[in-house]
Amino acid sequence: MSEESESVSVPVPEIRGVTPDRLLHTGGSDRPAAEDLVLASGRDLTPATLEWARRRLAQEGRSAIDKQLP
């Protein structure tokens, strides 16, 4: 049996149009915009949904978007 590890780390090529994992993040320090909340809720960006999102963010703050994300 070999003493070398069977797992080998190789670079994964980036696919155009797909956001790489290293750029995906969430965190309490960022301030979500109304657009972020609308998109996280699966709704279309319209004046009505943007106003809905602004009200939710004003009332609930960051937790409004946290409730939408898994």
Secondary structure, DSSP 8 states (H G I E B T S, - for coil): --SS-S---------TTS--GGG----TTS---HHHHHHHTT----HHHHHHHHHHHHHHTTHHHHTT--
